[in-house]
Each structure stands twice: as structure tokens, then as C-alpha cells.
Amino acid sequence: MHTSRRILDATAEVMSRNGMSKLSLSDVAQEAGVSRPTLYRWFSSKEELIDAFTRYERDLFEGGIANVTAGLRGAERLDAALKFIVEFQQSYSGVRMIDIEPEQVIARIAEVLPVMRDRLERLIPGPDAAIAAATATRVAVCHYVVRSEDSEQFLAQLRHAVGLKNRNASH
């Protein structure tokens, strides 16, 4: 794995334990298995590391959506994106930061909302695509803030928000 990516992955782990305001470059270096001088060769300051990490998170999300929707069309493409959102939130270590520094997370959510909404809107057909994308995004944010382990319920809510029939409905 490339050194910068190891550092960024380590940043997610350290922030999930300590939060952004208490992020220590020494802790990140130790978690990444690199020396502090190596970390400083890639990121000259805590601010630069946090900026790079923010871009990295956005790229992980965007790249993941692009990968799971590649070659798909229509409802299958939209459903694949919704499943990715659920899996991303359930598996991503950064999700735990909400418990440590809610004020930092809320500020970051304000930056993420338009990106996520725009990405979903491009996948939703019809004249109400903007409303459906905004609704699904807010459902996802609610599940991020108040975490639920019920991924099927989360997915069903996202599907409902965008007008997809729940493919695994048992009722």
C-alpha cells in the first residue's frame, strides 16, 4: 500500500478514537507504521493532513459509488448506489467520530450533504430527482448521526426515499 494512503487510513483510525481536535501526528505515524519525518514528508502540518484526509474520504465515497454502479442502468444502478451508502456507513471507521466530536462532524456534514445529494440526483430519474436525492441524503445523515445496526431497515428507508420498491420487503 502506498505510504500516503497508509497515513490517511491511519488518520481515520486515530480520529475515530481521539477526534479531530485531539489528532496527534505522532499517533497517526505510529498507527501507519511510519516515522514522524516520513509523515512530514507527505503532510507538512496537521491542517494539511486533515485537508488531504477530507479529500481522501470524498474520493473513497465517490470512487466506491462509481465502482458499484459501473455498467448498470436504471433502477439497478440506483439500488447499487444505495447499497453502497449503507455498506460504507456500516463499515467505515470514521463513522465513530460522531460520538467523540459531534460539533466537528456536524460541520463536516454540511460539506458532505451537497456532494452526496448531487451524486444521488444524477442516478434518480424523473422530475422529483432533486427532492428524492435530498430526502435520501438526509435519511443517510440521520443513520450516520444516530447509528443503527439494522442495515436492511436503512436500505429500505433509502429505497423508499428515492421511490424504489423495496426488493427484500417481507411485509
N, C-alpha and C positions, 0 to 999 in steps of 0.2 A: 504494500500500500504506500502511496506517495506520502512523504513526510508532512506536507501541508494538510492533507486530508486526515492523517492520524491526529494532528494537532487540533483540527476543527472537530473531529469526533470526540476527542478528549475534552474539548471545551464544552460540548453538550453534556457530557457526564458530570464534569465539575460544576457547571451551572445548575444542573438538576439537584445537586447536593447542597450547594452553597448560595445559589442565586447569582445574579449578575453584579450586584453592588459589591459582593464579597469575593468576586472572582479573583483568584490568585494565579499569576502566571507561573509561579513555581509549582502549584498544584496541577495546572494544565500540562506543564512539561513532564512532570512525574507520571501523570496518567497516560500521556502519549508515549512515554518511554524515550524521551529526548532530553538533552541538556538545555538549560536556560539559554546559553548562547545560540544553540540551534533554533530554539523557538524565536529568539530575537532576530535571527537572520530572515525568518519568514514573516514575522509580525513585530514591528518595532515598538509597539505600545499596546496597552490593554484596550484602548479605544480602537486601534487598527484591527486587533483581533476580534473584537465584538462586531465591528462593521463587516469584516470578512465572514464572520460566523452568520450574521444576518443574511448576507447574500448566499451563503452556502445552504442555509435552511430553505430559502426560497428556491434555489436551484434543485435541491433534493425533492421538494414538493412538485415543482414544475416538470422536472425530468421524470419523476415517478408517474405523474398523470400522463405525460406524453408516451411513456413506455407501455402502460397498460391499455391505452386507447389506440395505439398504432394498429392500423389495418382494420379497425372496427368501424361500423357505421351506425347511425341512428340510436335507437334505444340501447343496443348492446354497448355502444361506445360510452354513452352517458352512465349506464349502470356500472361499467368497469371503473369509471372515474369516481363514482360514489363509493364503490367498494374500496378503492384505493384510499379515499379520505378516511374511511373507518379504520382500515388497517394501519395507516400512517399514524393516526392519533392513538390507536391502541398499543402500538409497538415503539413509538418514538420516545426516547428518554427525556427529551426536552419538555414533554408534557407535564412532568412532575414539578417544574419550576413554579407553576401556579400556586402551589402550596407554600412556597418559600417567599416569593416576592410578588404578590398579586398586583401591586401597583406597576411594576415593571412589565408584567405580562399584559396588563390591560393597555398600556401604552403601545406595546408591540402588536397587539390585536388590531388596533386602529390602523396600523400599517399593512397588516396582512389581509384584512377584510376586502379591500378593493381588488387585490391581486387574485384572491380565491374567487370572489364573485365574478370578476371578468373572465377567469378561466372557465368557470362553470357555464356562464352565459353563452359562451361560444359553442357549448355542447348541447344546449337546450333549444329545441325547435319552437317556433310559434311566436305570436305577438307578446306573450307574457313572459318571455325568457328572462328579462331583467328582474321581474318580481320573483319568479321561481328561483333564480340564482341567488338573489339576496336572501330569500327565506331559507334556502338550504344552507347558505353560509352561516346564517345566524343560528340555525339548529346545530351546525358543526361547532360553532363557538361555544354554545351552551354546553355541549358534551365535553368540550375542552375544559371549560371553567368548572363544571360540576361533573366530574368523571364518572362514567358508568361502565361497568364491565360487560354490559349486555350489548354486544356488537350487532346482533341481529335486530334488536329494537332500534338502535342508532341508524342502521342501514334502512330499516323500514320507514323511519321518520324522514330521512333524506329522500328516499324514493317518493314518498307522499308529497314532500315539498316541491319536487320538480315534476310531479304528475305521472310518475312511472307506477305501474301496478306492482305491488309487492310480489315478487316472484316466488317467495317462500312462505307466503301467508298460510297459517294453519287454521284461520277462522273463516 
